[in-house]
Amino acid sequence: MDLTIHNTLLDTTLEPVHVGIDGGKIVALSREEIPAGEAAIDARNAILSPPFIDSHFHLENALIWDEDTLNQSGTLREAIQLYGGIKIELDTASIVNRLVQAVRASLENGVLWMRNHVDIDQYGKLRLLEGVVAGRKLVEEVFTIQNIAFPQHGLARNPEAVDLMWQAMGSGAEVVGGMPHGERDMEDAARHIEIAFQIAKKHDADVDMHVDETDDPYWHSLELLAEMTIANGYEGRVSASHCCAMAAWEDALFERVAEKVRQARLNIITLAPVNLLLQGRGDRRLVRRGIPRIRELIEAGVNVACGQDDLNNMFYPFGQMDQLEVANFVAHAAHLSSPDLIRQAFDMPRYHAAKIWRFPDYGIRLGAPANLILINAQSAVDAIRRQPERLAVIREGKILVRTERSVTFDHRVPT
């Protein structure tokens, strides 16, 4: 065998197993010890997991936080305004350089797949997409980027953006995005979604939208998206990110929309770190959390995933491309503290995210591609609590990243 992994814990059951890999596939999965392969890893009871998936990110504007991009109010509105003045100046070399840095950080933390939203509008035209596509080619052997055409400045009354969206789908974008709550009202939001579905159906593409990223309970374009998903026969192929207004909805509205979301098999993607920082800025007491009603969505049978969204920019000055850090934020913000709910948080950037991609072979089983990570933890709560090293990151049987356990205590420190 090309590679063997010994003394590891299977992520779903935590039972000790030994794994053999050959030709990029898992060919042995045994409780009993197996012969060492040409290369061998002693996992020392680390969890063996399929790799993480970042379900929502913006590569083109990662790592551009500096004195010229400071968001003084901390609001989403100011962040969009700041970025609007910067995006027209971004060139391919800058985008590629920062993309590679973000990808390297992602790989170090065990992420192998990413959905990336690229601004498509009358200001940046297709230049940002061109930069991301150029960067994607540099990393495609080790990292998969799926681009989403994102019309941040609307579609309903913006024919130039509509034309650019059609062009983007033939120029490196694979998924149709949207931001219906950015339109003037719910009527225009409905038109926005209709246009997006027209483009998606023409290209047989999935749909993945920024939805209701606002504290204003007026906005419930999520309901429109669910209805149009069913009307277009797109159940299971549509995702809604952010969904912040849900935190301000009355219970009756939530219950009505949640049932439609369930019927449409919409995926909900929470960007908890970023939205906890951006939303509720106008509240003085009982500050709204700015995230979906995650526990209630889970209880309703909705698939909930999570993503990083932004990295060190005017939207969010923090982040380290670690999906365990994101899951930790989600667990805190959504009160996921029981063993079952902690497991849900652990699975959000893994099995739940894999449903969005509709991967046929995600997971650890005989014959599956050997896409694996070793997490230096012994349980879901241990992984989320400590966010420990990813000791190995493996793609199709090839080790891409190795990280050593590096802490050494002086002999005087008690054990």
LUMFI-601999 format. One record per residue: residue in one letter; x, y, z of N, C-alpha, C in turn. Coordinates in steps of 0.05 Angstrom, whole numbers, plus 32768, in hexadecimal, padded with zeros to 4 digits. Each point is the difference from the previous one (the first is absolute). Example, Ala and Ser with C-alpha at 12.3 -4.5 7.8 and 13.67 -1.06 7.14 Angstrom:
! residues 2
A81087F8E809C7FEE80188000801280188000;S7FF980157FF28010801880017FF18016800E;
//
This chain:
! residues 415
M80117FE880007FEF80188000801180198000;D7FF680157FF4801080197FFE8003800D801B;L7FEB800080108000800E80197FEE7FF18014;T80097FFE80197FEF7FF480157FFF80148017;I7FE98000800D7FFC801080187FF87FED8017;H8010800180157FFC7FED80167FF7800F8019;N7FF07FF180107FF8800A801B7FF1801B7FFE;T7FEC80007FEF7FEF80187FFD7FE47FFB800A;L7FF1801480047FE47FFE80097FEE80087FE9;L7FED7FEE7FF97FED80067FEA7FEE80178009;D7FFC80147FEF7FF2801880087FE37FFC8008;T7FF37FED7FF47FE37FFC80057FFA7FF08019;T80127FED80077FFB7FEF8017801680028016;L8016800C7FF9801880028012800C7FE58007;E7FFA7FEC7FF0800C7FE68005801C80007FF4;P80137FF2800C801C7FFE7FF680007FF17FE6;V800E800A7FEC80037FF37FE6801B80047FF5;H80077FEF7FEC801880037FF07FF780027FE3;V800D80117FF17FF680077FE580167FFB7FEC;G7FF97FF37FEA80137FFD7FEA7FF7800E7FE7;I8013800D7FF27FFA80107FE980127FF77FE9;D7FF47FFC7FE9800F7FF97FE87FF2800B7FE7;G8010800B7FEE7FF5800C7FE87FEC80168005;G8004800E80167FEE801680077FE67FF8800C;K7FFC7FE680067FE77FF7800B80057FF3801C;I7FEB7FFF801080017FF180197FFB7FE37FFA;V80157FEF80057FFE7FE47FF97FFF7FEE8019;A8006800B80177FFE7FF080197FF680128016;L7FEE7FF580107FF4800E80177FFB7FEB8015;S80127FFD80137FFF7FE9801280058007801D;R7FF27FF1801180068003801D801A7FF38007;E80087FEC7FF080197FF280058017800F7FF3;E80187FFD800B8018800C7FF580047FF67FE3;I800980127FEF80067FF97FE4801E80057FFB;P800B7FF37FEB801D80057FFA8004801D7FF8;A8017800A80078007801B7FF9800380037FE1;G7FF780167FF5800380057FE4801B800D7FFA;E800480097FE78018800D7FF8800580198011;A7FEB800D80088001801680147FEB7FF98015;A8007800680197FEE7FF980167FFE80178014;I7FE98004800B7FFB801480147FF57FF38019;D800D800580177FF47FF7801A7FF08018800A;A7FE67FFD7FFF7FEE801680087FFE8005801E;R80087FEC800F80008002801D7FE5800A800B;N7FEB7FF37FF67FE4800580097FF5801B7FF8;A800B800B7FEA7FF380187FF57FE87FF87FEF;I7FED80127FFE7FE87FFB7FF0800780007FE2;L7FF67FEC7FF1800280007FE37FE5800A7FF5;S800180157FF07FE7800C7FF6800380067FE2;P7FEA80017FF28001800B7FE58007801E8003;P800C800C7FEB8008801C80027FE980138005;F8007801880097FED801580047FF9800D7FE5;I7FE9800D80007FF6800F7FE87FF9801C8009;D800A80147FF47FF8801C80067FE980077FED;S7FE88001800A7FE880037FF07FFC801D7FF6;H800F8013800A7FFA801C7FF7801980118007;F800C800B7FEB801780118003800280147FEA;H801080158004800680157FEC801E80027FFD;L800B7FF37FEC801D7FFF7FFC800B801B7FF6;E7FF2800D7FEF800C80177FF3800680178013;N7FF180018017800680178012800B7FF6801B;A800A7FE78001800E7FF78018801A800F8004;L80068005801A801A800B80088006801B7FF4;I7FEB801280018005801B7FF67FFA80158016;W80017FF780197FFB80128017801980118005;D7FFD801A7FFF8016801280077FF3801B8007;E8010801580037FF6801A80097FED800C7FEC;D80037FF97FE77FEF800B7FEB7FE57FF27FFE;T7FFE7FE9800E7FE77FF07FFE7FF37FFD801B;L8006801080137FF57FFE801B7FE280067FFF;N7FF07FEE800B7FE3800380027FFA800D801B;Q7FFD801A80007FFE800F80197FE67FF9800F;S7FEA7FFC7FF17FE77FFA800D7FFC7FE38006;G80107FEF7FF27FFD7FE380047FE87FF47FF2;T7FF280107FF07FE77FF77FF480047FF37FE5;L7FED7FF07FF780017FF57FE67FFF80167FEA;R7FEF801480057FFD80157FED801A800E7FFA;E800F80078015801A800D7FFB80147FEE7FF3;A7FFF7FE6800780127FED7FF47FFC7FFE7FE2;I7FE680007FF77FFA7FFE7FE48009801A7FF2;Q7FFC8017800D800880197FF4801F80017FFD;L800E7FF78015801D80007FFE800A7FEE7FEA;Y7FF47FE97FFE80097FED7FEC7FF9800A7FE4;G7FEA800E7FFE7FF8800B7FE6801580137FF5;G800E800E8011801580127FF7801A7FF27FFB;I80037FE8800A80197FF17FFD7FFF7FEC7FE9;K7FE97FF47FFB7FFF7FEA7FED800880087FE4;I7FFB80197FF9800780087FE5801E80027FFC;E800F80008016801D80037FFE800E7FE58003;L7FF27FEB8008800D7FE6800480097FF47FE5;D80197FF78000800A7FF47FE780047FE28004;T80057FF27FEB80027FE3800180177FF78012;A8017800D7FFE80177FF880107FFA8002801E;S7FF2801580087FF98003801C7FEC7FEA8009;I7FEC7FFB7FEF7FEC7FEB8007800D7FE58002;V80117FFA7FED800E7FE5800080117FFD8019;N800F8014800780127FFF80177FF17FFB801A;R7FEA800F80047FF07FFC80187FF07FE68000;L7FF77FF87FE87FF27FE77FFE80127FE98009;V801980007FF780127FEA800780058000801E;Q80028017800D80048001801D7FE87FF4800E;A7FE880077FF77FE87FF6800D7FFD7FE27FFC;V80077FF67FE87FFF7FE47FFA80147FF08012;R8018800B800380147FF280107FF67FFE801D;A7FF48016800A7FF67FFF801C7FE97FEB8002;S7FEF7FFF7FEB7FEA7FED8000800B7FE38000;L80137FFB7FEF800C7FE57FFF800C7FF8801B;E800E8012800C800C7FFB801A7FEB7FF78014;N7FE8800B7FFD7FEB7FF980137FED7FEB7FF6;G80087FF27FEB7FF17FE97FF77FE980057FED;V7FFF80177FF37FEB80067FED800B7FF97FE4;L7FEF7FF17FF180087FF97FE47FED800B7FEB;W7FE9800980087FEC800B7FED7FF4801A800B;M7FFB80127FED7FF6801A80087FEC800A7FEB;R7FE9800B800A7FEE80107FEE8007801D8004;N8007800D7FE9800A801B80017FEE80137FF1;H7FF68015800D7FEF80147FF4801180177FF4;V7FFC80057FE6800F80157FF27FED80167FF7;D8006801980087FEF80167FF87FFF80037FE2;I7FE780017FF67FFB80057FE37FEE80187FFF;D800A80167FF77FF080197FFE800B80137FEC;Q7FF380177FFE800880147FEC801A800F8007;Y800A7FFB80188018800D800980197FEF7FFA;G80007FE8800B80167FEE7FFB7FFF7FF17FE6;K7FE880017FF37FFC7FF07FE780067FE38006;L80117FF47FEF80087FE48004801E7FFE8009;R800C80168007801C8000800780067FF08019;L7FEF8002801480057FF180197FFE7FE27FFB;L7FED7FF87FEF7FFD7FE47FF980197FF77FF1;E800A80107FEE80187FF97FF180177FFB8013;G80038011801480167FFC80147FFD7FE7800F;V7FE87FFA80097FFB7FE8801080057FE77FEE;V7FF780017FE780047FE97FEE801E7FFB7FFC;A801080167FFD801D7FFD7FFD800C7FF38019;G7FF780098017800A7FF480197FF87FE38004;R7FE77FFA7FF87FF67FE5800280117FEC7FF0;K800A80097FE980117FEE7FF080197FF8800E;L800B8012801180197FFB800E7FFD7FEB8016;V7FE77FFE800B7FFD7FEE80177FEE7FE87FFA;E7FF77FFD7FE77FEC7FEC7FFA80087FE38005;E801A7FFA800080097FE580057FFC7FF8801D;V7FFE801480127FFF7FFA801D7FE7800B800D;F7FF280127FF37FEA800E800D7FEA80067FEB;T7FE77FFB80077FEA80057FEE7FF080198007;I7FFE80127FED7FF1801980047FE87FFF7FEC;Q7FE88003800B7FE880027FEF7FF7801D8001;N8000800E7FEA7FFA801D7FFF7FE280057FFD;I7FF6801380107FE480097FFF7FFF801C7FF6;A7FF180057FEB7FFD801B7FF57FED800F8013;F800A8015800C7FF1800E80167FFA801D7FF8;P7FE780067FFA7FF8801B7FF77FF980128018;Q8014800A800D7FFB800F80197FF080197FFD;H8000800B7FE87FF2801A7FFB7FE57FFC7FF1;G7FF57FE880027FE57FFC7FF77FFE7FF77FE3;L7FE77FF67FFA7FFA7FF77FE57FE6800B7FF5;A7FEC800480127FE580077FF77FFF801A7FF0;R8010801380078001801A7FF2801C80067FF5;N800F7FEB7FFA801C80037FF980077FEE7FE8;P7FF780087FE880047FEE7FE9801D7FFB7FF9;E801280128007801C7FFC7FFB800A7FE98011;A7FF87FFF801980087FEA80117FF57FE57FF7;V7FE780017FF67FF47FE77FF580117FF57FE9;D800780127FEE80117FF87FE9801B7FF5800A;L800C800C801380197FF7800B7FFD7FE5800D;M7FEA7FFB800E7FFB7FE6800C7FFF7FEA7FEB;W7FF380057FEA7FFF7FEC7FEA801D7FFB7FF6;Q800F80157FFD801C7FFD7FF780117FF08014;A7FFB8006801A80117FF380157FFC7FE27FFF;M7FE87FF77FFA7FFB7FE38000800F7FF17FEA;G800A800F7FED80117FF37FEB801D80088003;S8007800C8016801B800B8003800D7FF7801A;G7FF77FEA800C800D7FF680187FEE7FFE8019;A7FE780097FFE7FEE7FFC80167FEF7FE87FFB;E7FFB7FF080157FF17FE77FFD7FE58001800E;V7FFC801380127FE8800280117FF5801C7FFD;V7FE5800280007FF3801A7FFE7FFA800B801C;G800A801880057FFC800C801A7FEA80157FFF;G7FFD800F80167FEC801580018000800D801B;M7FF2801780027FFC800E80197FE6800F7FFF;P7FEA7FF180017FE5800C7FFB7FF980168014;H800A7FFE80197FF980158013800E801B7FFA;G80137FFF7FEE800D80197FF87FEF80117FEC;E7FEA7FF47FF77FEE800F7FEE7FEF8014800F;R7FF0800F7FF27FF08015800C7FEA7FF68012;D7FF37FEA7FF97FEA7FF580107FFD7FE27FF9;M7FEC7FF4800D7FFC7FE37FFB7FF77FFA7FE4;E7FF380127FF37FF87FFC7FE480187FFE7FEE;D80138013800480197FFE7FF180117FE88008;A7FFE7FF98019800E7FE880097FF77FE77FF1;A7FE57FFE7FFC7FF57FEA7FF1800B80007FE4;R800180177FF3800B80017FE5801D7FF87FFF;H800F80098014801D7FF9800380037FE18000;I7FEF7FF3801080027FE380027FF87FF27FE6;E7FEB800B7FF37FF77FF57FE6801780017FEC;I800E80177FFE801680027FED80157FEC8006;A80077FFD801A80157FED80077FF87FE37FF8;F7FE77FF980047FF87FE57FF880007FFD7FE1;Q7FFA80157FF280017FFE7FE2801D7FF97FF8;I8013800E800C801C7FFB7FF980087FE48009;A7FF87FF8801880087FE6800B7FF57FE97FEF;K7FE780027FF87FF47FEA7FF1800D7FFE7FE4;K800780177FF5800D7FFF7FE5801A7FF18002;H800F80038016801A7FF4800380007FE78012;D7FE87FF780077FFE7FE98012801280048019;A7FFF8018800B8011800780167FF18002801A;D800E7FFB80177FF38004801A7FFD801E8006;V7FF1800680147FFB801B800980098003801D;D800F80168006800A8005801B8000801E8005;M7FED800980107FFB801D80048007800A801C;H8009801980018000801080197FE280078004;V7FF67FF980187FE3800480057FFB800F801A;D7FF180167FFF7FF7800E8018801680068014;E8017800A7FF58016800780127FFB801C800A;T7FEC800280127FF88019800B7FF27FFB801B;D7FFE801480107FF17FFE80197FE280077FFD;D7FF880097FE87FE580097FFB7FED7FE87FFB;P7FED7FFC80127FEE7FE97FFD7FED80027FE8;Y800080187FF37FF080027FE780097FEB7FEC;W801A7FFB8000800B7FEF7FEB7FFC7FE38006;H7FF27FF27FEF7FFD7FE3800180027FF57FE4;S801480087FF280047FF67FE480077FE28001;L80077FF6801780047FE380037FE77FF17FF8;E7FE9800B80077FE77FF37FFA7FFC80007FE1;L800680167FF37FFE80017FE380137FEB7FF3;L80187FFE800B80147FED7FF57FF67FE38003;A7FF47FFA80177FF67FE580047FE97FFA7FEC;E7FEE80137FFD7FE97FFC7FEE80097FFC7FE3;M801480117FF880097FFE7FE480117FE77FFB;T800D7FF78015800F7FE77FFE7FEE7FE97FF9;I7FE97FFF800E7FEC7FEB7FFB7FF480037FE5;A7FF980197FF97FF380057FE680127FF97FE9;N801A8002800380137FF97FEB800B7FE48001;G7FF67FF08013800A7FE58003801D7FFE8008;Y800980138010801C8001800880057FF7801D;E7FEE7FF0800B80037FF7801B801B7FF28004;G800E80088016801A7FF580068018800D7FF2;R7FFA80137FEE8015800D7FF08004801D8007;V7FF3800A80158001801C800680098004801C;S801180148004800A8007801B7FFB801D8006;A7FFB800680197FFC801B800A801380068016;S801180147FFC8014800780147FF780188010;H800B800380187FFB801680127FE57FFD800E;C7FEA80087FF37FE57FFE800C7FFE800D801B;C800C801880028002800E801A7FE5800B8009;A7FEF80097FEE7FE6800C80087FEF7FEC800F;M80057FE67FFC7FF27FEB800F80018004801E;A8016800C800980038005801D7FEC8015800A;A7FF580107FEE7FED801580087FE37FFA7FF9;W7FFC7FE97FF37FE47FF87FF87FEF7FF98018;E7FE680047FFD7FED7FF580127FFE7FE17FFC;D7FF87FF2801580007FE37FFF7FEF7FF67FE9;A7FE9800C7FFC7FED7FF67FEB800E80017FE4;L800E80167FFB800E80027FE680167FEB7FFE;F800F7FFD801580157FEB7FFF7FF47FE57FFB;E7FEC7FF9800E7FF47FE57FFD7FF67FFC7FE3;R7FF480147FF57FF57FFE7FE580177FFC7FEC;V80158011800280167FFF7FEE80107FE68003;A80057FF8801980107FE880067FF37FE77FF2;E7FE67FFF80007FF37FE97FF4800480017FE1;K800080177FF4800580027FE4801D7FFA7FF9;V801280088012801C7FFA7FFD80057FE28000;R7FF27FF3801380027FE380027FF67FF27FE7;Q7FE980097FF67FF47FF47FE9801280047FE7;A800D80177FFE801180067FEA801C7FF38002;R80057FF48017801A7FF48006801680157FFC;L7FFB80188009801480157FFF80167FFA8014;N801980067FF980167FFF80138003801C800B;I80028002801B80058019800D801D80018009;I800E80157FF9801D80038007800280188012;T80097FFB8019800480158013801D80097FFF;L8004801A8001801B800C80018003800E801B;A7FFF7FF080157FFD800A801B801580148008;P801A7FFB7FFC8014801380097FFC801C7FF5;V7FFB80017FE67FFE801A7FF27FE6800E8008;N7FEA7FF180007FE6800D80057FFC8008801D;L800D7FF180137FFF8009801C800E801A8003;L801480057FEF800F801980027FF280177FF1;L7FF37FFA7FEA7FF480157FEF7FE480088009;Q7FF07FEC80087FE3800680047FFB800B801C;G7FE8800B80037FF8800B801A800E801A8008;R800D800D7FED8010801880077FEE80178009;G7FE780007FF77FEE801680087FF17FFA801A;D80027FE8800A7FF27FF98019800E800A8019;R7FF180098013800C800A80197FFA7FED8017;R7FEC7FF07FFE7FFA7FEC80147FF47FE87FF2;L80037FE8800B7FF87FE87FF3800A7FFF7FE3;V801B80027FFE800D80017FE67FFB7FE67FF0;R7FF580037FE87FFB7FE87FF080197FF27FF8;R7FFF7FE67FFF80187FEF7FFC80087FFF7FE2;G7FEE80067FEE800780017FE480067FE67FF3;I7FF67FEA800B80037FE67FF47FE57FF27FFD;P7FFD7FEC7FEF7FE77FF27FFE7FF87FF2801B;R7FE87FF780017FF77FF1801880097FE37FFC;I80197FFB8005800D7FE87FF87FF47FE7800E;R7FFC8002801A7FF57FE8800E7FE57FF97FF5;E7FEF80147FFC7FE57FFB7FF680007FF67FE3;L801380097FF080037FF67FE580087FE28000;I80137FFA801280097FE480027FE87FEF8008;E7FF1800980147FE97FF1800A7FEB7FFD7FEA;A7FFF80137FED7FEC7FFE7FEA800A7FEE7FE9;G80197FF68003800A7FEE7FEB800E800E7FE9;V800980198005800E800F7FEB801E7FFB8002;N800C7FFE7FE9801D7FFC7FFF800E801B8005;V801080028016800D80198007801F7FFB7FFF;A800D80117FF0801D7FFF7FFE800C801B8009;C801A80037FFF800C80198009801880077FEE;G800980188002801780097FEF800E8017800D;Q801880067FF680118015800A7FF6801C7FF7;D7FF880027FE77FF680197FF4801680137FF9;D800E800B8014801480157FFB80197FFB8010;L8016800C7FF7801A7FFD800E800F801B7FFF;N8003800C80188011801780037FFB80157FEB;N7FE7800A80007FF980167FED7FED8013800D;M7FF380117FF07FEF8015800C7FE67FF4800A;F7FF97FE87FF87FE87FF3800A80067FF2801B;Y80197FF6800380077FEF8017801E80018003;P800B800D8015801D80028003800E7FE7800A;F7FF07FEB8007800C7FE9800D7FFF7FE87FED;G80017FE8800B7FFE7FE77FF1801B7FF37FFB;Q7FFF7FE57FFF80187FF17FFA7FFB7FE87FEE;M7FE980007FF27FF97FEB7FED7FFE7FE5800D;D7FF7800080197FFD7FE7800F7FE37FFA8005;Q7FF57FEB7FF37FE47FF980037FF97FF6801C;L80137FF780107FFB7FFA801C7FFC80198010;E800E80167FF97FFB8019800D7FE4800A7FF9;V7FF87FFE7FE77FE580087FF77FEB7FEF800F;A80047FE680027FED7FEF800E7FFE8007801D;N80168009800C80008009801C7FEF80188003;F800280147FEE7FEF801780007FE27FF87FFE;V7FFB7FEE7FED7FE47FF87FFC7FF57FF3801A;A80107FEF800C7FF67FF280187FFA80148017;H8011801480037FFB801580147FE780107FF9;A7FFF800A7FE87FEB80137FF97FE47FF27FFF;A80007FE77FF87FE67FF27FFD7FFA7FEE8018;H8010800280157FFB7FF0801880007FE27FFA;L80147FF77FF180037FE47FFA80137FF38014;S7FF57FF6801680117FF780167FFB7FE38009;S7FEA7FF47FF67FFC7FE3800680117FF07FEE;P80067FE7800780117FEF7FEE7FF57FFE7FE4;D7FE67FFD7FFC7FF57FFE7FE58004801A7FF0;L7FFC8016800D8002801A7FF2801D80077FFB;I80127FF98012801C80047FFB80097FF07FE8;R7FF57FE87FFE80067FF07FE87FF5800D7FE7;Q7FE9800D80027FF6800F7FE9801380167FF8;A800B800E8013801380167FFA80197FF47FF3;F80097FE9800980187FF37FF57FFB7FF77FE3;D7FE77FF97FFA7FF97FF67FE67FF980167FEC;M7FFC8019800A7FF880157FEE801480067FEA;P801A80018006801480047FEB80097FE67FF3;R7FF27FEA800680087FE67FF57FE87FF37FF1;Y7FF27FEF800E7FEA7FF17FF27FE980137FF7;H7FFA801480107FEB80127FF8800880107FE7;A801980098000800A800F7FE980027FEE7FE7;A80077FE7800480027FED7FE97FE57FFD7FF2;K7FEA8003800F7FE57FFF7FF47FFC80177FEC;I800C801780067FFD80177FEE800E7FFA7FE6;W80177FF38001800F7FF97FE87FF47FE77FF2;R7FEF7FF2800F7FF57FE77FF680157FEC7FF9;F80147FFE801180167FED7FFC7FF57FE38002;P80067FEF7FED7FF67FE4800280117FEE8012;D80188009800680147FEE800D800F800E8017;Y7FF28012800E800D800D80167FFE7FEE8019;G80167FFD800E80007FEF801880157FEB7FFF;I80027FF0801580157FEC80037FF47FE57FFE;R80057FF37FE97FF67FE47FFC80117FF47FEA;L7FFF7FE57FFF800F7FF27FEC7FF880097FE3;G801480057FF07FFC80087FE57FFD801E7FFB;A7FFD800F80167FFC801D7FFD801B800D7FFB;P800180177FF38019800E7FFC800D8006801B;A801A7FFE8001800E8004801A8005801E8004;N7FEA800F80058001801C80087FFB8000801E;L80148006800F80007FFB801D800F8016800F;I7FF98004801980108011801280027FF2801B;L80168004800D80037FF7801C7FFF80188012;I7FEC7FFF80127FFC80158014800B7FF7801B;N80118010800C800C7FF880197FEC80048017;A7FEB7FF080007FEA800180137FF57FE48003;Q7FF07FFC80157FF57FE580057FE180008001;S7FF480177FFA7FE380027FFF7FF880197FF2;A7FE680037FFA7FF680187FF3800380188012;V7FFA7FFD801A800280178012801E80088004;D80117FEC8000801D80058002800A800F7FE8;A7FF67FF97FE88009800D7FE77FF7801D8000;I7FE6800580077FF5801B7FFF800B80118017;R80047FF48017800A800F8017801C800A7FFC;R80127FEE7FF7801C80077FFE800980097FE4;Q7FF17FF97FEC800880067FE4801D7FF87FFC;P80067FE78004801C7FF78000800C7FFD7FE5;E80197FF77FFF800E7FFD7FE67FF27FEC7FEE;R800180057FE67FFA7FEC7FEC801B7FF37FFA;L80047FE8800B801A7FF37FFE80077FF77FE4;A7FEC7FFA7FF080057FF97FE47FE780087FEF;V8006800A7FE87FEB80077FED80077FF07FE7;I7FED7FEF7FF880057FED7FEA7FEB80037FEA;R800A80037FE87FEE80027FE980067FE97FEC;E7FEC7FF07FFB80037FE97FEE80197FF08006;G80047FFB801A80167FEF8008801B800E8003;K800280197FF88019800F8002800080138018;I80157FFF80108001801280188008801C7FF6;L7FEE801380058005801C7FF8800C80108016;V7FF97FFA801980098010801780057FEC8017;R80168004800E80057FF28019800680158015;T7FF57FFD801880048012801680087FEF8018;E80158007800D80097FF180187FF4800B8019;R7FFC7FEE80137FF98009801B8018800E800C;S7FFF801A80058018800F80048005800B801C;V7FED7FFC80128003800C801B80127FEF8011;T8014800C800C80137FF380128001800F801A;F7FFA7FF280178001800D801A801B7FFB800D;D80098013800F80177FFD80127FFB7FEA8014;H80157FF280097FFC7FE980127FF58009801B;R8001801A80067FF68009801A7FE180048000;V7FF580007FE87FE380047FFE7FF27FE68007;P7FEE7FFF80147FF47FE780097FEE7FF57FEA;T7FFD7FE67FFF7FEE7FF27FEE7FE67FF9800D;
//
